[in-house]
Amino acid sequence: MRSPYRFLILLALGVAMVMSCAAAQLGEPKDVTFTAKLDGSTQRYVLLMPEPFDAAVEHHLLIALHGHGSDRWQYAKDARDECRAARDLAAQYGMLYVSPDYRAATSWMGPAAEADVLQIIADLKQQYKIGKVFLVGASMGGTSVLTFTALHPELIAGVCAQNPHANHLEYANFQDAIAASFGGSKTALLAEYKKRSAEYWPEAFTMPVAITTGGRDTLVPPQSALRLAQVLQALGRKALAIHREEGGHATNYADTTQALDFVIRTALGLDIAQPTKDGGLFFAGAKPAIPSSAGMVELGLQCTTTSAGTLTAFYYYKANGEIGASHTLRLWNAAGEKVFEIDSAQETAEGWQTVRLPKPFAVKAAEMYTLSYTVRAQYPATPDAFTVPIIRSGINAVAGVYSFENLGTAMPGKTHRQMSYGLDIDFVPAK
């Protein structure tokens, strides 16, 4: 059973799911050739225009950089999650969408690839009313968007990198291809390799940045990209890091969407306002699709923060038949440690319950928190509520979790059918 309000949530967020983009789409890909000013060679990129397209109206530009061994058609046509999500977000925001060869198929953002991307941006600005320029890429493309942004931060409004590395001095794979792109080996061109290593230039990343990584990625190990993200967050930059410890060399549709949408919305100042009424930040008092099921279970809501802030209230939906006049709500950190606990008061027999914190509880940026409580007899549920994360200003709801063991004494961590279990919060991002 699908949630009756899921579509409205996604539409309000601007998350580009295929099912919610009937009115927002890109036209057929156009293969464009140009003469490279660097060396007179013929180069190519694919251009997709938003439909309908009005040349008199300003459009933002999203440039997508393909991975090693591929070419301009990867991000233009490939069905893999990273590519699909990029096209969907470009359609959602009415952007011009460009996928260049940038000296395919082993580009790695060497001097020639860099010159081509600079020329493409300049040419498009002459042809169209271009607003902000965004970069997205995966693998080699993820590394390359970080490199290009570090070299030309004045041109880029936001950058999103999937499974990249950020340090050519320590990276050991594809060295023949990188040497061909950079014009020589690492030992011969040490300064050039450092110049193109984003980790050494964190001061350049003043724009929103999102990086996704997998802990089991051996093709492009994540350590340098994670270090860059940590430095940016320590500097107070608008940086989102999504790290899946069990993940490999790929980013799924939901994480790519969350990361790229964070970059675009933040750069365009489109953070969703906090609700002004009771009912919770993520579900706004909507009734769960399954309002009552039998069971004794620990239910939870897992959230990740993108900025520091404070929690001001907890909400939970009390199912018809749930026993007890009070429930204890617990907040856990990513390590599974209980960091806050509060009892409810003045519960109703059924429906959303509000628990206001006596004073705001401070949370850190780039952390995971889980809110939970123990259900004694009956609980609510909504399948498919977390097909994609629910994004709000400074905090995202990413999963409903549960556990039948150690009720109240351990953080729940199991998931099923991307359920929500009727928990919500209020959050105020730090200014």
Summary of the structure (lengths in Angstrom):
residues: 431
radius of gyration: 23.1
end to end distance: 39.7
largest distance: 77.4
contacts: 1512
relative contact order: 0.12
helix: 25%
strand: 32%
